[in-house]
């Protein structure tokens, strides 16, 4: 199946990226679930316990070609990402709109800033209109998970755009962010931090 980005370029996994992915799965395969899996389980718990309604946003895809080898089976052979996505999760908690991005990094001392200007613009809008916006960051080497307010991300993004560093140092995250408790259920209890920081 061929998938295209909104700019029309085809999505391709390079040999280098495939090797990195294989190496990462070899190195980190026994280190537990991914941040996204943990957050999905956490959000399901929040929903079932009637604590909050927060969902993972689906990535919009436009299907272009479908093959029908049999009546009972259809195979998508070409598709496009309709538009660049904003953040990963959104919903409502205690009457407040909550919107956040989830980032996982294998770097021990920093969080790289990827080229996602649309996410930063989206977060600025959320904050401007009184919503709660933040980033949840997982450092895989130490299994630490932090909540970092969107304003800190926006600040570093704007510095990068003006020629500054292309990452947020972990020491800044330790100073400006909040360590999120991890347990069995909820897995990553980020709403406890939201209570303390925003409510």
MDTraj code that builds the backbone (N, CA, C; nanometers):
import mdtraj as md
import numpy as np

residues = "UNK UNK UNK UNK UNK UNK UNK UNK UNK UNK UNK UNK UNK UNK UNK UNK UNK UNK UNK UNK UNK UNK UNK UNK UNK UNK UNK UNK UNK UNK UNK UNK UNK UNK UNK UNK UNK UNK UNK UNK UNK UNK UNK UNK UNK UNK UNK UNK UNK UNK UNK UNK UNK UNK UNK UNK UNK UNK UNK UNK UNK UNK UNK UNK UNK UNK UNK UNK UNK UNK UNK UNK UNK UNK UNK UNK UNK UNK UNK UNK UNK UNK UNK UNK UNK UNK UNK UNK UNK UNK UNK UNK UNK UNK UNK UNK UNK UNK UNK UNK UNK UNK UNK UNK UNK UNK UNK UNK UNK UNK UNK UNK UNK UNK UNK UNK UNK UNK UNK UNK UNK UNK UNK UNK UNK UNK UNK UNK UNK UNK UNK UNK UNK UNK UNK UNK UNK UNK UNK UNK UNK UNK UNK UNK UNK UNK UNK UNK UNK UNK UNK UNK UNK UNK UNK UNK UNK UNK UNK UNK UNK UNK UNK UNK UNK UNK UNK UNK UNK UNK UNK UNK UNK UNK UNK UNK UNK UNK UNK UNK UNK UNK UNK UNK UNK UNK UNK UNK UNK UNK UNK UNK UNK UNK UNK UNK UNK UNK UNK".split()
xyz = np.array([
    [0.0847, -0.1174, 0.0000],
    [0.0000, 0.0000, 0.0000],
    [0.0894, 0.1239, 0.0000],
    [0.0559, 0.2228, -0.0782],
    [0.1296, 0.3483, -0.0819],
    [0.0488, 0.4551, -0.0101],
    [0.1130, 0.5240, 0.0855],
    [0.0478, 0.6326, 0.1591],
    [0.1238, 0.7604, 0.1279],
    [0.0481, 0.8718, 0.1072],
    [0.1081, 0.9991, 0.0711],
    [0.0835, 1.1034, 0.1797],
    [0.1815, 1.1921, 0.1985],
    [0.1672, 1.3052, 0.2891],
    [0.0791, 1.4111, 0.2240],
    [0.0291, 1.5107, 0.3029],
    [-0.0554, 1.6151, 0.2432],
    [0.0126, 1.6905, 0.1288],
    [0.1459, 1.6987, 0.1285],
    [0.2160, 1.7695, 0.0206],
    [0.2316, 1.6844, -0.1057],
    [0.1798, 1.5607, -0.1050],
    [0.1834, 1.4738, -0.2217],
    [0.3005, 1.3781, -0.2275],
    [0.3989, 1.3959, -0.1373],
    [0.5144, 1.3058, -0.1374],
    [0.4756, 1.1714, -0.0774],
    [0.5258, 1.0619, -0.1365],
    [0.4929, 0.9303, -0.0809],
    [0.5672, 0.9058, 0.0497],
    [0.5017, 0.8365, 0.1420],
    [0.5653, 0.7956, 0.2668],
    [0.6483, 0.6724, 0.2373],
    [0.7774, 0.6786, 0.2698],
    [0.8659, 0.5640, 0.2486],
    [0.9477, 0.5423, 0.3738],
    [0.9583, 0.4175, 0.4149],
    [1.0468, 0.3832, 0.5260],
    [1.1821, 0.3501, 0.4657],
    [1.2822, 0.4324, 0.4960],
    [1.4156, 0.4103, 0.4395],
    [1.4808, 0.2900, 0.5044],
    [1.5825, 0.2365, 0.4362],
    [1.6566, 0.1236, 0.4932],
    [1.7151, 0.1609, 0.6284],
    [1.7684, 0.2851, 0.6380],
    [1.8278, 0.3299, 0.7637],
    [1.7222, 0.3335, 0.8740],
    [1.6042, 0.3897, 0.8413],
    [1.4965, 0.3976, 0.9406],
    [1.4508, 0.2581, 0.9816],
    [1.4449, 0.1670, 0.8852],
    [1.4021, 0.0299, 0.9169],
    [1.5027, -0.0362, 1.0107],
    [1.6339, -0.0141, 0.9844],
    [1.7366, -0.0714, 1.0716],
    [1.7288, -0.0126, 1.2119],
    [1.7058, 0.1214, 1.2200],
    [1.6926, 0.1859, 1.3502],
    [1.5751, 0.1267, 1.4256],
    [1.4656, 0.1069, 1.3540],
    [1.3456, 0.0503, 1.4167],
    [1.3739, -0.0901, 1.4695],
    [1.4457, -0.1710, 1.3895],
    [1.4799, -0.3061, 1.4335],
    [1.5699, -0.3012, 1.5564],
    [1.6681, -0.2098, 1.5538],
    [1.7595, -0.1974, 1.6672],
    [1.6856, -0.1515, 1.7922],
    [1.5939, -0.0569, 1.7752],
    [1.5195, -0.0078, 1.8899],
    [1.4343, -0.1183, 1.9501],
    [1.3704, -0.1978, 1.8641],
    [1.2872, -0.3042, 1.9189],
    [1.3742, -0.4071, 1.9904],
    [1.4972, -0.4278, 1.9400],
    [1.5873, -0.5207, 2.0073],
    [1.6327, -0.4647, 2.1414],
    [1.6604, -0.3341, 2.1446],
    [1.7115, -0.2729, 2.2671],
    [1.6032, -0.2453, 2.3702],
    [1.4836, -0.2134, 2.3233],
    [1.3804, -0.1675, 2.4160],
    [1.2598, -0.2613, 2.4233],
    [1.2657, -0.3726, 2.3567],
    [1.1520, -0.4629, 2.3501],
    [1.1046, -0.5134, 2.4840],
    [1.1946, -0.5249, 2.5804],
    [1.1568, -0.5780, 2.7110],
    [1.1377, -0.4698, 2.8159],
    [1.1296, -0.3458, 2.7712],
    [1.1211, -0.2353, 2.8666],
    [0.9766, -0.1910, 2.8899],
    [0.8788, -0.2714, 2.8541],
    [0.7401, -0.2361, 2.8806],
    [0.6714, -0.1779, 2.7597],
    [0.5530, -0.1259, 2.7827],
    [0.4708, -0.0739, 2.6752],
    [0.5186, 0.0628, 2.6291],
    [0.4717, 0.1038, 2.5132],
    [0.5033, 0.2371, 2.4647],
    [0.4206, 0.3393, 2.5421],
    [0.4606, 0.4639, 2.5315],
    [0.3876, 0.5716, 2.5987],
    [0.2432, 0.5762, 2.5497],
    [0.2234, 0.5628, 2.4196],
    [0.0881, 0.5683, 2.3644],
    [0.0002, 0.4558, 2.4200],
    [0.0539, 0.3351, 2.4272],
    [-0.0239, 0.2230, 2.4827],
    [-0.0614, 0.2495, 2.6284],
    [0.0350, 0.2991, 2.7061],
    [0.0074, 0.3305, 2.8469],
    [-0.0975, 0.4407, 2.8600],
    [-0.0888, 0.5426, 2.7761],
    [-0.1869, 0.6517, 2.7819],
    [-0.3258, 0.6038, 2.7409],
    [-0.3322, 0.5157, 2.6413],
    [-0.4630, 0.4633, 2.5987],
    [-0.5284, 0.3825, 2.7107],
    [-0.4490, 0.3024, 2.7816],
    [-0.5012, 0.2252, 2.8954],
    [-0.5440, 0.3196, 3.0076],
    [-0.4632, 0.4220, 3.0324],
    [-0.4970, 0.5217, 3.1343],
    [-0.6271, 0.5916, 3.1007],
    [-0.6424, 0.6343, 2.9767],
    [-0.7642, 0.7061, 2.9369],
    [-0.8873, 0.6161, 2.9423],
    [-0.8693, 0.4888, 2.9104],
    [-0.9802, 0.3939, 2.9224],
    [-1.0227, 0.3817, 3.0689],
    [-0.9249, 0.3769, 3.1589],
    [-0.9532, 0.3723, 3.3026],
    [-1.0285, 0.4982, 3.3459],
    [-0.9800, 0.6155, 3.3050],
    [-1.0474, 0.7412, 3.3401],
    [-1.1922, 0.7411, 3.2914],
    [-1.2153, 0.6886, 3.1708],
    [-1.3501, 0.6843, 3.1145],
    [-1.4392, 0.5865, 3.1915],
    [-1.3882, 0.4649, 3.2165],
    [-1.4673, 0.3629, 3.2856],
    [-1.4994, 0.4022, 3.4297],
    [-1.4088, 0.4779, 3.4932],
    [-1.4314, 0.5232, 3.6304],
    [-1.5049, 0.6571, 3.6352],
    [-1.5463, 0.7080, 3.5178],
    [-1.6197, 0.8351, 3.5055],
    [-1.5397, 0.9521, 3.5636],
    [-1.4092, 0.9522, 3.5396],
    [-1.3210, 1.0587, 3.5873],
    [-1.3043, 1.1652, 3.4798],
    [-1.2857, 1.1239, 3.3547],
    [-1.2653, 1.2157, 3.2425],
    [-1.3006, 1.1456, 3.1121],
    [-1.3215, 1.2272, 3.0083],
    [-1.3482, 1.1739, 2.8740],
    [-1.2379, 1.2283, 2.7833],
    [-1.1334, 1.1473, 2.7618],
    [-1.0186, 1.1899, 2.6815],
    [-0.9852, 1.0779, 2.5836],
    [-0.9721, 1.1146, 2.4549],
    [-0.9504, 1.0160, 2.3500],
    [-0.8270, 1.0469, 2.2673],
    [-0.7722, 0.9420, 2.2076],
    [-0.6665, 0.9571, 2.1068],
    [-0.7331, 1.0031, 1.9786],
    [-0.6764, 1.1063, 1.9167],
    [-0.7323, 1.1567, 1.7910],
    [-0.6928, 1.0632, 1.6762],
    [-0.7867, 1.0267, 1.5915],
    [-0.7510, 0.9432, 1.4760],
    [-0.6777, 1.0260, 1.3710],
    [-0.5884, 0.9609, 1.2961],
    [-0.5193, 1.0280, 1.1858],
    [-0.6075, 1.0179, 1.0619],
    [-0.6485, 1.1335, 1.0052],
    [-0.7381, 1.1284, 0.8891],
    [-0.6664, 1.0801, 0.7631],
    [-0.7196, 0.9746, 0.7024],
    [-0.6600, 0.9164, 0.5818],
    [-0.7659, 0.9120, 0.4714],
    [-0.7263, 0.9516, 0.3501],
    [-0.8141, 0.9449, 0.2327],
    [-0.7751, 0.8231, 0.1504],
    [-0.8650, 0.7276, 0.1374],
    [-0.8382, 0.6066, 0.0585],
    [-0.8583, 0.6389, -0.0886],
    [-0.7596, 0.6011, -0.1721],
    [-0.7653, 0.6318, -0.3148],
    [-0.7938, 0.5064, -0.3971],
    [-0.7176, 0.3997, -0.3729],
    [-0.7358, 0.2756, -0.4493],
    [-0.7543, 0.1570, -0.3568],
    [-0.8466, 0.0703, -0.3964],
    [-0.8721, -0.0524, -0.3208],
    [-0.8777, -0.1687, -0.4192],
    [-0.8054, -0.2758, -0.3874],
    [-0.8132, -0.3986, -0.4677],
    [-0.9092, -0.4951, -0.3989],
    [-0.9867, -0.5662, -0.4797],
    [-1.0807, -0.6653, -0.4272],
    [-1.0435, -0.8027, -0.4825],
    [-0.9436, -0.8696, -0.4219],
    [-0.9054, -1.0020, -0.4718],
    [-1.0183, -1.1037, -0.4590],
    [-1.1008, -1.0885, -0.3542],
    [-1.2191, -1.1722, -0.3355],
    [-1.3320, -1.0823, -0.2882],
    [-1.4514, -1.1315, -0.2949],
    [-1.5652, -1.0532, -0.2467],
    [-1.5553, -1.0219, -0.0986],
    [-1.5018, -1.1169, -0.0240],
    [-1.4983, -1.1015, 0.1217],
    [-1.3756, -1.0248, 0.1715],
    [-1.2812, -0.9922, 0.0804],
    [-1.1577, -0.9260, 0.1240],
    [-1.1289, -0.8045, 0.0375],
    [-1.0961, -0.6954, 0.1027],
    [-1.0560, -0.5734, 0.0324],
    [-0.9183, -0.5322, 0.0832],
    [-0.8328, -0.4867, -0.0101],
    [-0.6974, -0.4462, 0.0257],
    [-0.6747, -0.3033, -0.0224],
    [-0.6416, -0.2144, 0.0721],
    [-0.6118, -0.0755, 0.0359],
    [-0.4722, -0.0721, -0.0250],
    [-0.4602, -0.0188, -0.1472],
    [-0.3307, -0.0153, -0.2151],
    [-0.2732, 0.1255, -0.2247],
    [-0.3555, 0.2280, -0.2048],
    [-0.3053, 0.3650, -0.2082],
    [-0.3926, 0.4531, -0.1197],
    [-0.3264, 0.5382, -0.0397],
    [-0.3996, 0.6285, 0.0498],
    [-0.3150, 0.7520, 0.0770],
    [-0.3817, 0.8608, 0.1181],
    [-0.3138, 0.9857, 0.1508],
    [-0.3505, 1.0277, 0.2924],
    [-0.2526, 1.0871, 0.3659],
    [-0.2887, 1.1575, 0.4881],
    [-0.3619, 1.2822, 0.4422],
    [-0.4862, 1.3028, 0.4889],
    [-0.5652, 1.4156, 0.4425],
    [-0.5040, 1.5492, 0.4799],
    [-0.4567, 1.5596, 0.6030],
    [-0.3935, 1.6835, 0.6485],
    [-0.3020, 1.6496, 0.7645],
    [-0.2136, 1.7435, 0.7955],
    [-0.1235, 1.7231, 0.9090],
    [-0.2058, 1.7219, 1.0366],
    [-0.1766, 1.6275, 1.1251],
    [-0.2532, 1.6183, 1.2489],
    [-0.2089, 1.7261, 1.3463],
    [-0.2923, 1.7543, 1.4446],
    [-0.2566, 1.8541, 1.5453],
    [-0.1877, 1.7806, 1.6605],
    [-0.2565, 1.7626, 1.7716],
    [-0.1974, 1.6917, 1.8856],
    [-0.2562, 1.5508, 1.8938],
    [-0.2048, 1.4718, 1.9880],
    [-0.2427, 1.3303, 1.9958],
    [-0.3747, 1.3042, 2.0687],
    [-0.4024, 1.3802, 2.1753],
    [-0.5171, 1.3504, 2.2621],
    [-0.5952, 1.4772, 2.2943],
    [-0.7267, 1.4603, 2.3118],
    [-0.8076, 1.5716, 2.3616],
    [-0.9336, 1.5183, 2.4281],
    [-0.9945, 1.6044, 2.5095],
    [-1.1169, 1.5654, 2.5785],
    [-1.1537, 1.6673, 2.6846],
    [-1.2305, 1.6213, 2.7824],
    [-1.2788, 1.7113, 2.8869],
    [-1.2576, 1.6489, 3.0244],
    [-1.2171, 1.7347, 3.1190],
    [-1.1935, 1.6919, 3.2567],
    [-1.2351, 1.8043, 3.3496],
    [-1.3272, 1.7748, 3.4396],
    [-1.3774, 1.8717, 3.5375],
    [-1.4193, 2.0036, 3.4709],
    [-1.4878, 1.9908, 3.3577],
    [-1.5398, 2.1078, 3.2877],
    [-1.4377, 2.1843, 3.2068],
    [-1.3168, 2.1334, 3.1957],
    [-1.2112, 2.2009, 3.1206],
    [-1.1707, 2.1192, 2.9988],
    [-1.1465, 2.1887, 2.8877],
    [-1.0957, 2.1233, 2.7677],
    [-0.9472, 2.0911, 2.7875],
    [-0.9096, 1.9655, 2.7611],
    [-0.7724, 1.9184, 2.7776],
    [-0.7208, 1.8707, 2.6416],
    [-0.5999, 1.9139, 2.6061],
    [-0.5427, 1.8806, 2.4760],
    [-0.3930, 1.8621, 2.4947],
    [-0.3401, 1.7470, 2.4515],
    [-0.1966, 1.7269, 2.4718],
    [-0.1336, 1.6373, 2.3670],
    [-0.0029, 1.6503, 2.3587],
    [0.0813, 1.5723, 2.2695],
    [0.1612, 1.4740, 2.3545],
    [0.1885, 1.3560, 2.3013],
    [0.2708, 1.2562, 2.3705],
    [0.4011, 1.2390, 2.2935],
    [0.5136, 1.2512, 2.3645],
    [0.6455, 1.2381, 2.3019],
    [0.7281, 1.1368, 2.3798],
    [0.7896, 1.0469, 2.3052],
    [0.8770, 0.9464, 2.3656],
    [1.0165, 0.9681, 2.3078],
    [1.1198, 0.9700, 2.3929],
    [1.2546, 0.9916, 2.3429],
    [1.3519, 0.8898, 2.3999],
    [1.4458, 0.8470, 2.3141],
    [1.5521, 0.7565, 2.3567],
    [1.6770, 0.8347, 2.3975],
    [1.6729, 0.9673, 2.3802],
    [1.7832, 1.0521, 2.4257],
    [1.7786, 1.0601, 2.5779],
    [1.8928, 1.0573, 2.6401],
    [1.8977, 1.0594, 2.7864],
    [1.8931, 1.2005, 2.8432],
    [1.9350, 1.3007, 2.7642],
    [1.9511, 1.4354, 2.8198],
    [1.8698, 1.5435, 2.7504],
    [1.7843, 1.5061, 2.6550],
    [1.7091, 1.6094, 2.5829],
    [1.5870, 1.5514, 2.5129],
    [1.4966, 1.6429, 2.4765],
    [1.3818, 1.6094, 2.3924],
    [1.3998, 1.6835, 2.2608],
    [1.4225, 1.6117, 2.1495],
    [1.4376, 1.6804, 2.0203],
    [1.3081, 1.7514, 1.9807],
    [1.3221, 1.8672, 1.9184],
    [1.2063, 1.9399, 1.8665],
    [1.1910, 1.9052, 1.7199],
    [1.0861, 1.8325, 1.6879],
    [1.0606, 1.7933, 1.5496],
    [0.9952, 1.9097, 1.4761],
    [0.9900, 1.8983, 1.3452],
    [0.9353, 2.0056, 1.2626],
    [0.7831, 1.9942, 1.2522],
    [0.7129, 2.0299, 1.3604],
    [0.5667, 2.0211, 1.3631],
    [0.5073, 2.1555, 1.4037],
    [0.5259, 2.2558, 1.3187],
    [0.4789, 2.3913, 1.3497],
    [0.3284, 2.3937, 1.3729],
    [0.2526, 2.3098, 1.2990],
    [0.1066, 2.3090, 1.3130],
    [0.0646, 2.2696, 1.4543],
    [0.1423, 2.1838, 1.5212],
    [0.1100, 2.1443, 1.6582],
    [0.1296, 2.2605, 1.7548],
    [0.2368, 2.3367, 1.7335],
    [0.2641, 2.4523, 1.8193],
    [0.1565, 2.5584, 1.8007],
    [0.1180, 2.5845, 1.6769],
    [0.0105, 2.6816, 1.6493],
    [-0.1183, 2.6366, 1.7168],
    [-0.1483, 2.5075, 1.7065],
    [-0.2688, 2.4518, 1.7695],
    [-0.2644, 2.4719, 1.9216],
    [-0.1504, 2.4426, 1.9831],
    [-0.1381, 2.4572, 2.1292],
    [-0.1532, 2.6030, 2.1726],
    [-0.0980, 2.6947, 2.0938],
    [-0.1148, 2.8380, 2.1244],
    [-0.2626, 2.8742, 2.1270],
    [-0.3373, 2.8222, 2.0297],
    [-0.4818, 2.8521, 2.0229],
    [-0.5556, 2.7950, 2.1437],
    [-0.5190, 2.6731, 2.1820],
    [-0.5817, 2.6093, 2.2988],
    [-0.5611, 2.6954, 2.4229],
    [-0.4354, 2.7368, 2.4455],
    [-0.4030, 2.8177, 2.5635],
    [-0.4744, 2.9536, 2.5585],
    [-0.4791, 3.0138, 2.4415],
    [-0.5427, 3.1456, 2.4258],
    [-0.6893, 3.1413, 2.4656],
    [-0.7550, 3.0293, 2.4367],
    [-0.8986, 3.0174, 2.4637],
    [-0.9292, 2.9508, 2.5979],
    [-0.8290, 2.9399, 2.6844],
    [-0.8531, 2.8917, 2.8200],
    [-0.8478, 2.7419, 2.8387],
    [-0.8062, 2.6689, 2.7362],
    [-0.7932, 2.5244, 2.7489],
    [-0.6641, 2.4868, 2.8199],
    [-0.6559, 2.3622, 2.8603],
    [-0.5358, 2.3095, 2.9252],
    [-0.4548, 2.2366, 2.8181],
    [-0.3343, 2.2853, 2.7919],
    [-0.2487, 2.2264, 2.6888],
    [-0.1125, 2.1920, 2.7440],
    [-0.0643, 2.0731, 2.7121],
    [0.0655, 2.0297, 2.7627],
    [0.1220, 1.9189, 2.6762],
    [0.2437, 1.8777, 2.7106],
    [0.3104, 1.7655, 2.6446],
    [0.3425, 1.6632, 2.7525],
    [0.3189, 1.5359, 2.7232],
    [0.3637, 1.4286, 2.8114],
    [0.4867, 1.3669, 2.7458],
    [0.5962, 1.3652, 2.8204],
    [0.7260, 1.3218, 2.7675],
    [0.7747, 1.1997, 2.8447],
    [0.8138, 1.0960, 2.7699],
    [0.8705, 0.9769, 2.8330],
    [1.0162, 0.9618, 2.7908],
    [1.1046, 0.9547, 2.8911],
    [1.2449, 0.9218, 2.8677],
    [1.2582, 0.7707, 2.8848],
    [1.2794, 0.7009, 2.7736],
    [1.2749, 0.5545, 2.7773],
    [1.3901, 0.4929, 2.8566],
    [1.5058, 0.5576, 2.8598],
    [1.6205, 0.5008, 2.9323],
    [1.5946, 0.4907, 3.0823],
    [1.5235, 0.5899, 3.1356],
    [1.4988, 0.5927, 3.2801],
    [1.3545, 0.5581, 3.3150],
    [1.2701, 0.5426, 3.2116],
    [1.1269, 0.5158, 3.2302],
    [1.0580, 0.6269, 3.3113],
    [1.1083, 0.7494, 3.2988],
    [1.0466, 0.8638, 3.3650],
    [0.9482, 0.9302, 3.2688],
    [0.8339, 0.9741, 3.3226],
    [0.7329, 1.0409, 3.2417],
    [0.7019, 1.1751, 3.3062],
    [0.7049, 1.2820, 3.2246],
    [0.6841, 1.4178, 3.2735],
    [0.5690, 1.4856, 3.2002],
    [0.5033, 1.5769, 3.2705],
    [0.4078, 1.6680, 3.2084],
    [0.4773, 1.8031, 3.1980],
    [0.4791, 1.8602, 3.0776],
    [0.5410, 1.9897, 3.0526],
    [0.4369, 2.0806, 2.9897],
    [0.4134, 2.1962, 3.0524],
    [0.3130, 2.2888, 3.0010],
    [0.3469, 2.3317, 2.8582],
    [0.2433, 2.3531, 2.7783],
    [0.2619, 2.3904, 2.6377],
    [0.3417, 2.5191, 2.6228],
    [0.3310, 2.6112, 2.7201],
    [0.4042, 2.7380, 2.7102],
    [0.5551, 2.7160, 2.7035],
    [0.6059, 2.6154, 2.7743],
    [0.7499, 2.5865, 2.7714],
    [0.7883, 2.5338, 2.6335],
    [0.7067, 2.4426, 2.5788],
    [0.7319, 2.3905, 2.4446],
    [0.7289, 2.5036, 2.3426],
    [0.6287, 2.5902, 2.3525],
    [0.6144, 2.7028, 2.2590],
    [0.7371, 2.7935, 2.2668],
    [0.7820, 2.8229, 2.3876],
    [0.9001, 2.9083, 2.4077],
    [1.0223, 2.8502, 2.3365],
    [1.0480, 2.7207, 2.3566],
    [1.1653, 2.6587, 2.2946],
    [1.1485, 2.6445, 2.1437],
    [1.0258, 2.6227, 2.0988],
    [1.0010, 2.6151, 1.9544],
    [1.0331, 2.7489, 1.8887],
    [0.9885, 2.8587, 1.9509],
    [1.0127, 2.9909, 1.8940],
    [1.1619, 3.0257, 1.8965],
    [1.2319, 2.9841, 2.0017],
    [1.3775, 3.0063, 2.0064],
    [1.4466, 2.9284, 1.8944],
    [1.3994, 2.8044, 1.8697],
    [1.4570, 2.7233, 1.7623],
    [1.4336, 2.7896, 1.6272],
    [1.3118, 2.8415, 1.6067],
    [1.2783, 2.9071, 1.4800],
    [1.3654, 3.0301, 1.4567],
    [1.4142, 3.0907, 1.5658],
    [1.5011, 3.2088, 1.5554],
    [1.6488, 3.1696, 1.5523],
    [1.6786, 3.0412, 1.5358],
    [1.8166, 2.9965, 1.5240],
    [1.8733, 2.9326, 1.6493],
    [1.7899, 2.9112, 1.7515],
    [1.8356, 2.8498, 1.8756],
    [1.8467, 2.6990, 1.8656],
    [1.8700, 2.6349, 1.9799],
    [1.8879, 2.4899, 1.9831],
    [1.7617, 2.4168, 1.9391],
    [1.7786, 2.2968, 1.8844],
    [1.6680, 2.2198, 1.8284],
    [1.6196, 2.1122, 1.9250],
    [1.6287, 2.1413, 2.0546],
    [1.5846, 2.0462, 2.1555],
    [1.5572, 2.1197, 2.2862],
    [1.4865, 2.0497, 2.3755],
    [1.4663, 2.1000, 2.5114],
    [1.5529, 2.0138, 2.6023],
    [1.6473, 2.0746, 2.6766],
    [1.7321, 1.9949, 2.7655],
    [1.6497, 1.9289, 2.8763],
    [1.6907, 1.8104, 2.9166],
    [1.6194, 1.7410, 3.0241],
    [1.6221, 1.8213, 3.1531],
    [1.7304, 1.8974, 3.1771],
    [1.7383, 1.9771, 3.2999],
    [1.6270, 2.0812, 3.3048],
    [1.5848, 2.1312, 3.1882],
    [1.4722, 2.2252, 3.1823],
    [1.3425, 2.1521, 3.2144],
    [1.3279, 2.0313, 3.1609],
    [1.2075, 1.9514, 3.1870],
    [1.1994, 1.9160, 3.3352],
    [1.3147, 1.8851, 3.3975],
    [1.3173, 1.8561, 3.5409],
    [1.2764, 1.9786, 3.6228],
    [1.3171, 2.0966, 3.5765],
    [1.2886, 2.2206, 3.6491],
    [1.1467, 2.2719, 3.6239],
    [1.1048, 2.2710, 3.4973],
    [0.9775, 2.3316, 3.4582],
    [0.8617, 2.2307, 3.4517],
    [0.8956, 2.1033, 3.4379],
    [0.7925, 2.0011, 3.4235],
    [0.7573, 1.9356, 3.5564],
    [0.6717, 1.8344, 3.5472],
    [0.6215, 1.7647, 3.6658],
    [0.6282, 1.6143, 3.6411],
    [0.6933, 1.5433, 3.7316],
    [0.7027, 1.3980, 3.7212],
    [0.5641, 1.3380, 3.7426],
    [0.5225, 1.2498, 3.6522],
    [0.3894, 1.1881, 3.6608],
    [0.4018, 1.0531, 3.7308],
    [0.3178, 1.0286, 3.8331],
    [0.3215, 0.8982, 3.9007],
    [0.2800, 0.7854, 3.8060],
    [0.3484, 0.6711, 3.8159],
    [0.3147, 0.5533, 3.7376],
    [0.2782, 0.4405, 3.8325],
    [0.1712, 0.3694, 3.7991],
    [0.1265, 0.2570, 3.8820],
    [0.0492, 0.1591, 3.7945],
    [-0.0219, 0.0673, 3.8555],
    [-0.0954, -0.0317, 3.7758],
    [-0.2140, 0.0338, 3.7061],
    [-0.3013, 0.0962, 3.7818],
    [-0.4145, 0.1702, 3.7247],
    [-0.4397, 0.2952, 3.8067],
    [-0.4481, 0.4104, 3.7446],
    [-0.4128, 0.4341, 3.6042],
    [-0.2623, 0.4238, 3.5832],
    [-0.2245, 0.3781, 3.4658],
    [-0.0836, 0.3540, 3.4354],
    [0.0009, 0.4797, 3.4523],
    [-0.0432, 0.5874, 3.3843],
    [0.0270, 0.7159, 3.3900],
    [-0.0757, 0.8175, 3.4394],
    [-0.0747, 0.8453, 3.5684],
    [-0.1819, 0.9257, 3.6310],
    [-0.1581, 1.0754, 3.6106],
    [-0.1664, 1.1168, 3.4836],
    [-0.1374, 1.2565, 3.4520],
    [-0.2431, 1.3529, 3.5040],
    [-0.3659, 1.3055, 3.5276],
    [-0.4693, 1.3961, 3.5783],
    [-0.4411, 1.4385, 3.7227],
    [-0.3648, 1.3600, 3.7955],
    [-0.3244, 1.4025, 3.9296],
    [-0.2383, 1.5291, 3.9194],
    [-0.1495, 1.5318, 3.8185],
    [-0.0657, 1.6502, 3.7958],
    [-0.1516, 1.7657, 3.7439],
    [-0.2452, 1.7365, 3.6548],
    [-0.3355, 1.8408, 3.6033],
    [-0.4109, 1.9065, 3.7195],
    [-0.4558, 1.8264, 3.8144],
    [-0.5233, 1.8816, 3.9334],
    [-0.4340, 1.9813, 4.0072],
    [-0.3101, 1.9413, 4.0307],
    [-0.2173, 2.0243, 4.1083],
    [-0.1750, 2.1494, 4.0322],
    [-0.1532, 2.1366, 3.9030],
    [-0.0953, 2.2468, 3.8243],
    [-0.2007, 2.3431, 3.7704],
    [-0.3132, 2.2898, 3.7217],
    [-0.4092, 2.3733, 3.6511],
    [-0.5394, 2.3985, 3.7287],
    [-0.5753, 2.3100, 3.8206],
    [-0.7070, 2.3213, 3.8837],
    [-0.6947, 2.3452, 4.0338],
])
top = md.Topology()
chain = top.add_chain()
for i, resn in enumerate(residues, 1):
    res = top.add_residue(resn, chain, resSeq=i)
    for name in ("N", "CA", "C"):
        top.add_atom(name, md.element.get_by_symbol(name[0]), res)
traj = md.Trajectory(xyz[None], top)
